[in-house]
Amino acid sequence: MRVLITGACGQLGKCLQDSFKESSHEVIAASRSELDITSSDSVESFVLAHEPDVIINAAAYTSVDKAEVESDLAFKVNADAVANLAAAVNKIGAFLIHVSTDYVFDGSLTRPYREGDSVNPMGVYGKSKLAGEREAEKANRYVIVRAAWIFSEYGSNFLKTMVRLGSERDSLSIVNDQIGAPTYAGDLAEALRALAESPPVSGTYHFSGGQRCSWYGFAQEIFQTCGVLKADFQFPVINPIPTSEFPTPAKRPAFSVLDGGLLEARVGIREGSWADALRDVCSKVLEADYAAKK
Ligand SMILES: NC(=O)c1ccc[n+]([C@@H]2O[C@H](COP(=O)([O-])OP(=O)(O)OC[C@H]3O[C@@H](n4cnc5c(N)ncnc54)[C@H](OP(=O)(O)O)[C@@H]3O)[C@@H](O)[C@H]2O)c1
């Protein structure tokens, strides 16, 4: 099987490359400089030249707050570019795997969100990702996988920000009233690889890291894990605060836990476990941090 990964240098893109290294599949990992998915001409000629069986779209505009002022760019990358990919897969009969977000929901439910629940994004990022879902659905063969609160040893994410701020500050205030389920990008990459190998019925599926928590709870677990891994790790004091005390340009859902039951029932892919991944990721991040300071 030949697989094209777009956005190959993002955190999911890198984890996908790691995951496919273990396989015998041929992988074309295209960074933004190698394939800008907003150019329909480039997408068409790249796809026709390489003829992948599967395209996994890990490229996206992911700055949730900046999207409020860069709406055109967010829609161009998260929606218009997905139309380019859908058109290209239809041309060669390939299969499109597209990744979306829990931020398509408004957080008004109190039980984990299922795929068929009403969407109502609160910000530009979520709106652009929802528009991208509609474009992905135009592919003849596709799956959309919604994930949430992605972290990894790569790129920028909450875990890496915590480790950095933890060593710079004595105390941190972290939001305690937004509830979600973090997703390790490595677990998501494994799930996407399994989908590439055995494409299910076209549709939308949820995948996240299991156990729900708040950002404050996630930060507590991150710092505790770092403390176990590194004897001289400096713990900041962390204070739980409500969202009202940490206003951000983009509104976020208060509750966006995803129910991964459908993916397990239809395809046998079980949700990940962020708690299990935490030790390994913190260890890699601390090692890289230590190496950078040497
Ligand atoms: N991060 C989260 O918490 C989260 C949560 C739920 C869902 N998701 C979704 O999960 C997916 C993966 O997210 P991630 O965290 O891995 O994102 P990421 O680390 O921000 O990576 C996105 C990648 O897309 C690339 N890109 C941006 N514009 C592009 C373009 N026009 N053409 C080609 N590549 C382009 C970026 O390139 P540059 O590095 O050059 O900018 C970057 O390498 C996305 O669909 C995202 O919406 C993310």
The ligand as an ORCA input file, in Angstrom:
! r2SCAN-3c Opt
* xyz 0 1
  N      -3.648     19.941     18.473
  C      -4.794     19.604     19.031
  O      -4.976     19.729     20.249
  C      -5.900     19.013     18.198
  C      -7.098     18.630     18.832
  C      -8.100     18.036     18.059
  C      -7.923     17.847     16.702
  N      -6.766     18.268     16.117
  C      -6.601     18.048     14.676
  O      -5.613     17.035     14.526
  C      -4.894     17.251     13.316
  C      -3.401     17.247     13.599
  O      -3.113     18.309     14.490
  P      -1.635     18.571     15.046
  O      -1.769     18.897     16.477
  O      -0.705     17.500     14.610
  O      -1.296     19.918     14.269
  P       0.094     20.675     14.099
  O       1.130     20.083     14.995
  O      -0.212     22.121     14.187
  O       0.506     20.295     12.608
  C      -0.195     20.780     11.499
  C       0.736     20.711     10.313
  O       0.021     21.174      9.176
  C       0.944     21.925      8.396
  N       0.259     22.842      7.513
  C      -0.339     24.032      7.799
  N      -0.805     24.595      6.672
  C      -0.508     23.748      5.656
  C      -0.711     23.785      4.257
  N      -1.318     24.818      3.664
  N      -0.271     22.737      3.518
  C       0.361     21.696      4.097
  N       0.610     21.617      5.412
  C       0.170     22.634      6.177
  C       1.775     22.658      9.411
  O       2.968     23.083      8.785
  P       3.918     24.197      9.467
  O       4.588     23.478     10.595
  O       4.815     24.597      8.377
  O       3.006     25.278      9.944
  C       1.997     21.573     10.456
  O       3.152     20.811     10.165
  C      -5.446     18.537     12.731
  O      -6.430     18.229     11.793
  C      -6.081     19.234     13.923
  O      -7.116     20.108     13.532
  C      -5.752     18.834     16.830
*
